Amino acid sequence: IQGVEAEATIAPTAYLSLRLSYAYLDPKYKEWEAPSTASPGAMLDLSDTPFAYIPEHAGTAALLLNLPVGDANGELQFQLSYSARSAVYINAFGTADQIRSLPADVFDTVYQRSFDLVDANLTWANALGSNLDITAYVKNATDERYAVGSISQ
């Protein structure tokens, strides 16, 4: 697997920052062969089998705001994040050509189309000067539907 990742943080003030990240991955098998079950003694070239759960592109942008609450009352921390990921195979049990030739209802169980997510959270860190953090959060605010796994049978 080869690729590149980049991260940056921009902090225009002591209380405000923007975090950005991007990853590009290019996974490929140099060589992969397996015995054929259809033709005993023959070998199958499986080097075109896609890697499961590895997106070609993935990125995140997060806006963070940290505000002190009085002298010793802790800090309010707000974070809003957007993340996006390109399509992935979630169950790669054949070469790319074999998977693409599956019927649509089966293909959708092995391939996750690209999607993006929006999350937000608000934390009162060191609430009232204690060691207690109180957090409220929203995960997947846009109610995006996506697969997290698949099992072939």
VOKEKE-939000 format. One line per field, with one value per residue: residue number from 1; x, y, z of N, C-alpha, C, O, CB in turn. Coordinates in nm, 3 decimals. Glycine has a CB too. Layout:
BEGIN
num = (NUM:...)
nc1 = (X:...)
nc2 = (Y:...)
nc3 = (Z:...)
cac1 = (X:...)
cac2 = (Y:...)
cac3 = (Z:...)
cc1 = (X:...)
cc2 = (Y:...)
cc3 = (Z:...)
oc1 = (X:...)
oc2 = (Y:...)
oc3 = (Z:...)
cbc1 = (X:...)
cbc2 = (Y:...)
cbc3 = (Z:...)
This chain:
BEGIN
num = (1:2:3:4:5:6:7:8:9:10:11:12:13:14:15:16:17:18:19:20:21:22:23:24:25:26:27:28:29:30:31:32:33:34:35:36:37:38:39:40:41:42:43:44:45:46:47:48:49:50:51:52:53:54:55:56:57:58:59:60:61:62:63:64:65:66:67:68:69:70:71:72:73:74:75:76:77:78:79:80:81:82:83:84:85:86:87:88:89:90:91:92:93:94:95:96:97:98:99:100:101:102:103:104:105:106:107:108:109:110:111:112:113:114:115:116:117:118:119:120:121:122:123:124:125:126:127:128:129:130:131:132:133:134:135:136:137:138:139:140:141:142:143:144:145:146:147:148:149:150:151:152:153)
nc1 = (0.087:0.073:0.096:-0.004:-0.015:-0.146:-0.144:-0.269:-0.276:-0.442:-0.427:-0.571:-0.624:-0.578:-0.791:-0.927:-0.916:-0.838:-0.839:-0.704:-0.702:-0.581:-0.579:-0.434:-0.450:-0.309:-0.357:-0.222:-0.180:0.123:0.163:-0.050:-0.159:-0.373:-0.475:-0.689:-1.028:-1.198:-1.044:-0.839:-0.498:-0.448:-0.369:-0.507:-0.507:-0.514:-0.440:-0.575:-0.761:-0.952:-0.855:-1.009:-1.201:-1.033:-1.013:-0.959:-0.940:-0.954:-1.066:-1.067:-1.209:-1.194:-1.334:-1.238:-1.321:-1.220:-1.306:-1.241:-1.406:-1.464:-1.239:-1.154:-1.327:-1.316:-1.328:-1.499:-1.537:-1.581:-1.648:-1.672:-1.700:-1.624:-1.615:-1.500:-1.512:-1.390:-1.533:-1.539:-1.449:-1.624:-1.625:-1.424:-1.422:-1.330:-1.186:-1.161:-1.306:-1.476:-1.627:-1.750:-1.922:-2.127:-2.476:-2.687:-2.817:-2.655:-2.404:-2.425:-2.391:-2.126:-1.987:-1.923:-2.045:-1.907:-1.910:-2.006:-1.964:-2.099:-2.014:-2.054:-1.952:-1.978:-1.798:-1.759:-1.487:-1.301:-1.506:-1.644:-1.398:-1.317:-1.200:-1.368:-1.516:-1.775:-1.967:-2.154:-2.276:-2.315:-2.332:-2.287:-2.465:-2.616:-2.749:-2.645:-2.643:-2.452:-2.247:-2.087:-1.970:-1.951:-2.051:-1.962:-2.137)
nc2 = (-0.117:0.204:0.558:0.891:1.123:1.419:1.678:1.965:2.245:2.536:2.823:3.099:3.251:3.238:3.096:2.979:2.733:2.554:2.237:2.033:1.747:1.504:1.211:1.000:0.689:0.407:0.105:-0.203:-0.536:-0.693:-0.948:-1.226:-1.540:-1.826:-2.165:-2.305:-2.392:-2.482:-2.581:-2.823:-2.809:-2.581:-2.229:-1.936:-1.592:-1.354:-1.098:-0.867:-0.830:-0.623:-0.422:-0.443:-0.202:0.020:0.338:0.533:0.809:1.025:1.262:1.527:1.807:2.018:2.244:2.415:2.557:2.709:2.826:3.002:2.969:3.188:3.246:3.002:2.807:2.622:2.523:2.589:2.385:2.365:2.172:2.125:1.907:1.787:1.512:1.317:1.039:0.832:0.578:0.232:-0.115:-0.344:-0.605:-0.790:-1.046:-1.151:-1.088:-0.752:-0.736:-0.961:-0.886:-0.650:-0.762:-0.871:-0.916:-0.628:-0.614:-0.777:-0.665:-0.422:-0.509:-0.552:-0.330:-0.004:0.304:0.637:0.867:1.127:1.280:1.466:1.590:1.701:1.847:1.952:2.044:2.084:2.139:2.046:2.116:2.360:2.392:2.139:1.795:1.697:1.637:1.739:1.632:1.686:1.553:1.518:1.272:1.198:1.395:1.452:1.223:1.018:0.719:0.430:0.145:-0.057:-0.295:-0.631:-0.964:-1.244:-1.521)
nc3 = (0.000:-0.098:-0.054:0.041:0.307:0.452:0.691:0.855:1.073:1.141:1.326:1.393:1.619:1.978:2.069:1.858:1.606:1.305:1.177:0.930:0.723:0.489:0.296:0.056:-0.090:-0.253:-0.301:-0.408:-0.524:-0.585:-0.675:-0.675:-0.646:-0.660:-0.613:-0.860:-0.821:-1.010:-1.220:-1.166:-1.070:-1.213:-1.186:-1.041:-1.120:-0.888:-0.847:-0.907:-0.714:-0.510:-0.227:0.086:0.265:0.229:0.143:-0.152:-0.139:0.143:0.377:0.623:0.788:1.058:1.283:1.566:1.877:2.167:2.476:2.770:3.089:3.302:3.586:3.720:3.634:3.433:3.086:2.782:2.506:2.169:1.887:1.542:1.282:0.953:0.745:0.472:0.251:-0.005:-0.222:-0.113:-0.117:0.073:0.115:-0.027:-0.223:-0.460:-0.786:-0.920:-1.162:-1.137:-0.914:-1.006:-1.191:-1.048:-0.959:-0.909:-0.654:-0.499:-0.539:-0.400:-0.141:-0.111:-0.176:-0.082:-0.147:-0.193:0.083:0.316:0.639:0.914:1.223:1.561:1.871:2.212:2.486:2.833:2.982:3.268:3.450:3.657:3.781:3.849:3.802:3.617:3.303:3.092:2.826:2.531:2.232:1.874:1.644:1.304:1.189:0.960:0.913:0.749:0.562:0.574:0.513:0.757:0.760:0.623:0.552:0.373:0.242)
cac1 = (0.000:0.147:0.006:0.047:-0.106:-0.109:-0.222:-0.235:-0.357:-0.436:-0.478:-0.563:-0.626:-0.551:-0.915:-0.986:-0.824:-0.894:-0.754:-0.732:-0.624:-0.613:-0.501:-0.451:-0.393:-0.310:-0.319:-0.218:-0.103:0.223:0.136:-0.132:-0.216:-0.434:-0.518:-0.825:-1.116:-1.265:-0.947:-0.731:-0.363:-0.435:-0.360:-0.585:-0.442:-0.602:-0.373:-0.669:-0.857:-0.941:-0.837:-1.133:-1.203:-0.927:-1.058:-0.853:-0.933:-1.023:-1.027:-1.142:-1.190:-1.255:-1.325:-1.236:-1.330:-1.198:-1.333:-1.235:-1.529:-1.422:-1.102:-1.123:-1.447:-1.296:-1.323:-1.595:-1.471:-1.677:-1.584:-1.757:-1.613:-1.677:-1.523:-1.546:-1.434:-1.429:-1.592:-1.453:-1.504:-1.638:-1.611:-1.357:-1.404:-1.298:-1.117:-1.246:-1.399:-1.578:-1.715:-1.832:-2.022:-2.232:-2.606:-2.691:-2.853:-2.539:-2.295:-2.444:-2.349:-1.980:-1.928:-1.979:-2.021:-1.847:-2.003:-1.947:-2.026:-2.087:-2.021:-2.035:-1.956:-1.956:-1.744:-1.721:-1.369:-1.271:-1.628:-1.641:-1.266:-1.296:-1.141:-1.481:-1.551:-1.912:-1.971:-2.273:-2.228:-2.401:-2.256:-2.360:-2.576:-2.697:-2.811:-2.591:-2.646:-2.336:-2.217:-1.967:-1.914:-2.026:-2.006:-2.005:-2.173)
cac2 = (0.000:0.330:0.674:1.012:1.188:1.556:1.737:2.105:2.316:2.682:2.880:3.245:3.310:3.139:3.024:2.924:2.662:2.472:2.122:1.974:1.627:1.440:1.090:0.932:0.555:0.333:-0.033:-0.298:-0.657:-0.715:-1.081:-1.310:-1.654:-1.929:-2.281:-2.300:-2.502:-2.528:-2.653:-2.872:-2.789:-2.446:-2.121:-1.817:-1.465:-1.275:-0.971:-0.756:-0.828:-0.496:-0.423:-0.406:-0.093:0.118:0.438:0.600:0.946:1.051:1.392:1.582:1.947:2.037:2.378:2.403:2.683:2.687:2.950:2.990:3.003:3.250:3.221:2.863:2.728:2.531:2.575:2.536:2.344:2.330:2.119:2.089:1.841:1.732:1.414:1.255:0.920:0.776:0.444:0.120:-0.250:-0.385:-0.750:-0.822:-1.191:-1.186:-0.981:-0.635:-0.772:-1.051:-0.810:-0.558:-0.838:-0.920:-0.847:-0.503:-0.634:-0.837:-0.567:-0.324:-0.565:-0.563:-0.203:0.114:0.426:0.746:0.935:1.226:1.287:1.589:1.563:1.820:1.821:2.062:1.991:2.174:2.074:2.087:2.186:2.425:2.376:2.000:1.709:1.641:1.693:1.709:1.643:1.655:1.542:1.468:1.197:1.178:1.491:1.449:1.090:0.946:0.573:0.367:0.012:-0.066:-0.429:-0.725:-1.102:-1.321:-1.659)
cac3 = (0.000:-0.100:-0.049:0.103:0.402:0.487:0.799:0.884:1.172:1.128:1.450:1.381:1.753:2.083:2.097:1.737:1.517:1.198:1.147:0.800:0.692:0.363:0.269:-0.072:-0.083:-0.379:-0.268:-0.520:-0.503:-0.690:-0.726:-0.588:-0.718:-0.577:-0.693:-0.915:-0.781:-1.131:-1.304:-1.079:-1.123:-1.270:-1.087:-1.071:-1.091:-0.802:-0.817:-0.928:-0.604:-0.438:-0.083:0.155:0.364:0.207:0.046:-0.228:-0.085:0.269:0.430:0.736:0.826:1.189:1.342:1.712:1.950:2.311:2.549:2.917:3.161:3.428:3.630:3.752:3.608:3.323:2.950:2.686:2.383:2.065:1.765:1.430:1.185:0.828:0.688:0.347:0.216:-0.135:-0.219:-0.073:-0.116:0.212:0.118:-0.154:-0.231:-0.598:-0.856:-0.947:-1.270:-1.084:-0.825:-1.088:-1.267:-0.958:-0.969:-0.833:-0.513:-0.433:-0.546:-0.293:-0.012:-0.109:-0.219:-0.016:-0.224:-0.115:0.172:0.405:0.770:0.992:1.366:1.646:2.014:2.304:2.612:2.941:3.038:3.406:3.493:3.789:3.837:3.890:3.700:3.544:3.172:3.051:2.680:2.451:2.095:1.767:1.544:1.180:1.198:0.838:0.907:0.632:0.575:0.514:0.568:0.839:0.743:0.541:0.566:0.257:0.276)
cc1 = (0.090:0.049:0.075:-0.060:-0.054:-0.202:-0.176:-0.329:-0.333:-0.502:-0.467:-0.568:-0.594:-0.674:-0.973:-0.881:-0.903:-0.793:-0.799:-0.646:-0.674:-0.523:-0.537:-0.380:-0.411:-0.266:-0.324:-0.139:-0.002:0.196:0.052:-0.196:-0.270:-0.474:-0.662:-0.905:-1.187:-1.173:-0.832:-0.594:-0.340:-0.429:-0.443:-0.503:-0.541:-0.543:-0.461:-0.776:-0.843:-0.920:-0.969:-1.106:-1.091:-0.975:-0.938:-0.831:-1.010:-0.974:-1.119:-1.109:-1.263:-1.228:-1.336:-1.236:-1.319:-1.213:-1.325:-1.368:-1.488:-1.281:-1.071:-1.241:-1.434:-1.297:-1.434:-1.519:-1.578:-1.600:-1.691:-1.667:-1.691:-1.573:-1.586:-1.454:-1.483:-1.479:-1.489:-1.526:-1.510:-1.633:-1.554:-1.330:-1.381:-1.225:-1.214:-1.347:-1.511:-1.677:-1.806:-1.941:-2.133:-2.364:-2.609:-2.722:-2.739:-2.424:-2.305:-2.407:-2.197:-1.910:-1.999:-1.944:-1.964:-1.955:-1.929:-2.030:-2.004:-2.109:-2.001:-2.030:-1.924:-1.913:-1.720:-1.609:-1.337:-1.386:-1.617:-1.507:-1.233:-1.219:-1.248:-1.501:-1.693:-1.921:-2.108:-2.227:-2.337:-2.309:-2.345:-2.486:-2.667:-2.763:-2.772:-2.595:-2.526:-2.310:-2.089:-1.903:-2.004:-1.967:-2.055:-2.034:-2.194)
cc2 = (0.122:0.445:0.791:1.067:1.327:1.605:1.880:2.157:2.464:2.739:3.032:3.317:3.200:3.052:2.949:2.853:2.580:2.362:2.059:1.849:1.569:1.319:1.038:0.798:0.484:0.189:-0.123:-0.420:-0.668:-0.849:-1.156:-1.418:-1.754:-2.045:-2.266:-2.418:-2.559:-2.612:-2.700:-2.858:-2.651:-2.344:-2.003:-1.693:-1.379:-1.137:-0.849:-0.749:-0.696:-0.517:-0.377:-0.292:0.009:0.217:0.499:0.741:0.954:1.185:1.437:1.730:1.964:2.178:2.362:2.541:2.651:2.821:2.928:3.034:3.060:3.207:3.073:2.770:2.633:2.601:2.511:2.506:2.300:2.281:2.081:2.027:1.786:1.633:1.351:1.139:0.869:0.633:0.338:-0.012:-0.292:-0.536:-0.792:-0.972:-1.237:-1.070:-0.867:-0.667:-0.863:-0.975:-0.717:-0.633:-0.895:-0.850:-0.727:-0.525:-0.698:-0.737:-0.466:-0.378:-0.575:-0.432:-0.087:0.237:0.535:0.812:1.038:1.235:1.423:1.551:1.694:1.776:1.948:2.001:2.106:2.101:2.132:2.169:2.233:2.402:2.235:1.924:1.644:1.714:1.648:1.734:1.608:1.650:1.491:1.400:1.180:1.266:1.490:1.313:1.014:0.796:0.516:0.234:0.017:-0.204:-0.516:-0.863:-1.179:-1.464:-1.738)
cc3 = (0.000:-0.100:0.016:0.197:0.431:0.597:0.820:0.991:1.154:1.253:1.444:1.515:1.853:2.110:1.978:1.654:1.416:1.170:1.016:0.783:0.561:0.348:0.130:-0.061:-0.216:-0.352:-0.392:-0.477:-0.617:-0.757:-0.625:-0.674:-0.618:-0.667:-0.738:-0.865:-0.903:-1.220:-1.216:-1.147:-1.180:-1.156:-1.135:-1.035:-1.014:-0.772:-0.840:-0.818:-0.528:-0.289:-0.020:0.254:0.345:0.101:-0.028:-0.173:0.046:0.323:0.542:0.753:0.959:1.240:1.492:1.775:2.099:2.383:2.699:2.978:3.296:3.466:3.649:3.726:3.489:3.189:2.867:2.556:2.284:1.944:1.664:1.325:1.066:0.778:0.565:0.314:0.081:-0.116:-0.178:-0.096:0.031:0.226:-0.015:-0.161:-0.375:-0.661:-0.883:-1.057:-1.220:-0.996:-0.905:-1.166:-1.178:-0.985:-0.874:-0.685:-0.434:-0.429:-0.432:-0.155:-0.002:-0.142:-0.151:-0.097:-0.134:-0.029:0.255:0.533:0.833:1.138:1.441:1.791:2.092:2.437:2.709:3.013:3.175:3.465:3.637:3.860:3.883:3.781:3.613:3.412:3.139:2.901:2.626:2.306:2.000:1.667:1.421:1.176:1.076:0.816:0.781:0.659:0.503:0.584:0.650:0.829:0.659:0.562:0.444:0.302:0.150)
oc1 = (0.174:-0.066:0.196:-0.180:0.067:-0.322:-0.058:-0.446:-0.220:-0.617:-0.365:-0.523:-0.584:-0.661:-1.061:-0.771:-1.018:-0.676:-0.918:-0.530:-0.791:-0.405:-0.654:-0.263:-0.513:-0.151:-0.419:-0.042:-0.038:0.205:0.079:-0.276:-0.221:-0.505:-0.748:-0.858:-1.232:-1.220:-0.737:-0.577:-0.226:-0.478:-0.449:-0.436:-0.641:-0.590:-0.426:-0.871:-0.733:-0.962:-1.032:-1.001:-1.058:-0.977:-0.830:-0.717:-1.118:-0.855:-1.232:-0.994:-1.381:-1.115:-1.432:-1.162:-1.399:-1.141:-1.396:-1.434:-1.479:-1.212:-0.970:-1.254:-1.532:-1.272:-1.459:-1.447:-1.656:-1.500:-1.788:-1.568:-1.807:-1.455:-1.708:-1.335:-1.604:-1.468:-1.370:-1.649:-1.413:-1.637:-1.629:-1.228:-1.409:-1.203:-1.335:-1.463:-1.627:-1.798:-1.925:-2.041:-2.223:-2.364:-2.542:-2.660:-2.728:-2.354:-2.203:-2.393:-2.145:-1.787:-2.121:-1.826:-1.972:-2.073:-1.806:-2.148:-1.902:-2.209:-1.939:-2.096:-1.855:-1.984:-1.669:-1.634:-1.346:-1.366:-1.585:-1.501:-1.132:-1.179:-1.220:-1.504:-1.727:-1.889:-2.171:-2.147:-2.436:-2.218:-2.464:-2.598:-2.785:-2.825:-2.856:-2.554:-2.500:-2.346:-1.994:-1.795:-2.118:-1.847:-2.175:-1.965:-2.225)
oc2 = (0.139:0.430:0.791:1.058:1.351:1.578:1.911:2.118:2.512:2.708:3.088:3.431:3.082:2.944:2.864:2.904:2.543:2.389:2.035:1.848:1.581:1.323:1.032:0.793:0.498:0.154:-0.118:-0.408:-0.654:-0.862:-1.152:-1.390:-1.765:-2.025:-2.220:-2.531:-2.674:-2.703:-2.624:-2.891:-2.608:-2.368:-1.973:-1.690:-1.335:-1.068:-0.739:-0.672:-0.660:-0.618:-0.283:-0.288:0.081:0.185:0.513:0.787:0.897:1.217:1.391:1.771:1.929:2.225:2.302:2.630:2.573:2.916:2.842:3.125:2.986:3.141:3.025:2.666:2.571:2.721:2.391:2.591:2.208:2.340:2.013:2.087:1.745:1.667:1.335:1.140:0.864:0.575:0.352:-0.018:-0.277:-0.589:-0.827:-1.019:-1.352:-0.967:-0.883:-0.627:-0.844:-0.998:-0.706:-0.572:-0.961:-0.735:-0.727:-0.462:-0.677:-0.726:-0.428:-0.300:-0.605:-0.425:-0.074:0.269:0.526:0.813:1.038:1.203:1.488:1.489:1.787:1.680:2.037:1.918:2.211:2.013:2.253:2.277:2.155:2.394:2.213:1.983:1.547:1.837:1.531:1.843:1.511:1.734:1.430:1.463:1.151:1.217:1.525:1.291:0.954:0.750:0.547:0.215:0.086:-0.227:-0.481:-0.878:-1.180:-1.520:-1.857)
oc3 = (0.089:-0.141:0.041:0.169:0.435:0.596:0.803:0.998:1.152:1.284:1.485:1.526:1.817:2.168:1.996:1.632:1.438:1.143:0.996:0.823:0.525:0.383:0.092:-0.025:-0.282:-0.377:-0.470:-0.402:-0.734:-0.879:-0.505:-0.762:-0.506:-0.784:-0.662:-0.866:-0.900:-1.288:-1.194:-1.264:-1.195:-1.046:-1.254:-0.931:-1.070:-0.682:-0.797:-0.828:-0.487:-0.233:-0.067:0.318:0.440:-0.018:0.029:-0.161:0.059:0.314:0.554:0.735:0.971:1.239:1.542:1.734:2.152:2.355:2.752:2.927:3.394:3.388:3.598:3.790:3.450:3.178:2.879:2.504:2.312:1.904:1.698:1.285:1.078:0.769:0.555:0.345:0.056:-0.008:-0.205:-0.095:0.104:0.337:-0.107:-0.111:-0.408:-0.599:-0.871:-1.046:-1.257:-1.004:-0.875:-1.203:-1.228:-1.029:-0.771:-0.600:-0.313:-0.329:-0.374:-0.061:0.106:-0.138:-0.161:-0.115:-0.011:-0.063:0.262:0.534:0.808:1.173:1.390:1.829:2.044:2.494:2.672:3.096:3.196:3.520:3.727:3.983:3.948:3.681:3.543:3.408:3.156:2.854:2.671:2.263:2.042:1.612:1.434:1.162:1.087:0.713:0.715:0.766:0.387:0.700:0.615:0.884:0.628:0.585:0.414:0.387:0.156)
cbc1 = (-0.098:0.242:-0.121:0.088:-0.119:-0.114:-0.209:-0.242:-0.322:-0.508:-0.401:-0.675:-0.766:-0.508:-1.016:-1.053:-0.729:-0.923:-0.758:-0.706:-0.634:-0.596:-0.528:-0.394:-0.456:-0.217:-0.411:-0.155:-0.195:0.367:0.266:-0.242:-0.111:-0.556:-0.500:-0.822:-1.220:-1.318:-0.895:-0.757:-0.334:-0.553:-0.211:-0.720:-0.393:-0.630:-0.248:-0.736:-0.836:-1.066:-0.718:-1.194:-1.193:-0.793:-1.139:-0.887:-0.989:-0.999:-1.025:-1.112:-1.243:-1.200:-1.436:-1.114:-1.465:-1.057:-1.470:-1.119:-1.625:-1.519:-1.077:-1.080:-1.563:-1.400:-1.185:-1.715:-1.368:-1.768:-1.495:-1.836:-1.536:-1.707:-1.487:-1.549:-1.446:-1.311:-1.651:-1.411:-1.417:-1.767:-1.748:-1.224:-1.526:-1.425:-1.054:-1.160:-1.323:-1.513:-1.631:-1.743:-1.956:-2.190:-2.723:-2.795:-2.978:-2.496:-2.298:-2.587:-2.411:-1.935:-1.937:-1.925:-2.152:-1.780:-2.076:-1.938:-1.972:-2.190:-1.916:-2.148:-1.858:-2.085:-1.612:-1.844:-1.248:-1.140:-1.750:-1.756:-1.250:-1.431:-1.054:-1.609:-1.450:-2.017:-1.864:-2.391:-2.108:-2.485:-2.209:-2.398:-2.522:-2.611:-2.963:-2.446:-2.779:-2.211:-2.204:-2.000:-1.890:-2.024:-2.057:-1.898:-2.299)
cbc2 = (0.001:0.337:0.640:1.118:1.105:1.650:1.655:2.193:2.271:2.733:2.823:3.294:3.377:3.210:3.120:3.035:2.570:2.558:2.017:2.074:1.523:1.539:0.981:1.017:0.474:0.401:-0.089:-0.233:-0.784:-0.711:-1.157:-1.226:-1.720:-1.874:-2.411:-2.298:-2.454:-2.409:-2.562:-3.020:-2.891:-2.413:-2.079:-1.817:-1.392:-1.349:-0.959:-0.768:-0.949:-0.411:-0.331:-0.528:-0.151:0.049:0.550:0.606:1.049:0.935:1.495:1.504:2.048:1.933:2.474:2.322:2.759:2.624:3.006:3.075:2.878:3.213:3.294:2.851:2.820:2.424:2.549:2.636:2.230:2.453:1.998:2.214:1.728:1.844:1.306:1.358:0.809:0.781:0.410:0.133:-0.352:-0.331:-0.822:-0.741:-1.262:-1.220:-1.033:-0.513:-0.841:-1.166:-0.730:-0.481:-0.951:-0.901:-0.946:-0.410:-0.719:-0.968:-0.494:-0.278:-0.703:-0.670:-0.188:0.128:0.474:0.852:0.834:1.365:1.177:1.700:1.457:1.926:1.711:2.150:1.913:2.210:2.088:2.168:2.095:2.373:2.468:1.929:1.602:1.648:1.648:1.795:1.554:1.762:1.448:1.583:1.057:1.030:1.630:1.484:1.102:0.992:0.514:0.460:-0.092:-0.034:-0.494:-0.685:-1.167:-1.319:-1.665)
cbc3 = (0.124:-0.223:0.027:-0.005:0.533:0.363:0.931:0.756:1.318:0.996:1.574:1.294:1.784:2.213:2.149:1.655:1.598:1.069:1.263:0.685:0.807:0.242:0.377:-0.193:0.030:-0.486:-0.159:-0.648:-0.497:-0.632:-0.757:-0.512:-0.809:-0.498:-0.613:-1.069:-0.677:-1.210:-1.421:-1.040:-1.228:-1.367:-1.064:-0.994:-1.223:-0.672:-0.902:-1.065:-0.508:-0.461:-0.040:0.229:0.502:0.162:0.116:-0.379:-0.188:0.372:0.320:0.865:0.715:1.289:1.285:1.759:1.918:2.338:2.512:2.975:3.177:3.540:3.757:3.898:3.585:3.325:2.887:2.661:2.409:2.028:1.798:1.373:1.252:0.720:0.793:0.230:0.325:-0.234:-0.355:0.075:-0.202:0.270:0.148:-0.169:-0.173:-0.678:-0.988:-0.987:-1.385:-1.004:-0.723:-1.185:-1.342:-0.811:-0.937:-0.892:-0.503:-0.504:-0.681:-0.292:0.008:-0.206:-0.373:0.130:-0.292:-0.209:0.265:0.335:0.862:0.944:1.410:1.624:2.051:2.319:2.587:3.037:2.944:3.411:3.477:3.876:3.951:3.920:3.766:3.630:3.061:3.132:2.617:2.473:2.089:1.700:1.601:1.162:1.218:0.717:0.915:0.600:0.517:0.522:0.456:0.985:0.878:0.391:0.700:0.145:0.366)
